[in-house]
Amino acid sequence: MKDAIDLVNDVRALINIPMITSQITGKVWADERWDDTSKTDVVVSSTGIVNTVIQVGYANVNIYTPSEKLAYGGKDKLYPPRQELKRISNLITPLIESRVTSTFKTSVDEAGLIMRDTDGSWFMNIRVRYQSLQSNYKNI
């Protein structure tokens, strides 16, 4: 049986590779990123996984980049760096879309959505559907 930690580890392993790490200034984190960072990071977290023969769960792949400071009418405001978020999303998406391994498969459930974090920073969320066939299922 897999749990949310296994799910995060599996999805993270798909993107924590030189093709991605060489394109960001930070790291590919599991569960949570370091506080007060001004680097470009990727965070893989889970919303959970069901305990059935075919386990289904969801991961969030969040891409964080420093906000852009724009001025309008004499006032400054932080905006999402849309082009950078899109660039990194375009690198990550093929690695997790319709990916089949010997122990799990992934697909993109929701393509990149720009969201604002509680600290005011911006990130792009990619929701990933994860499935794993449980070979040691005890309830059947």
Disulfide bonds with the S-S distance in Angstrom:
none
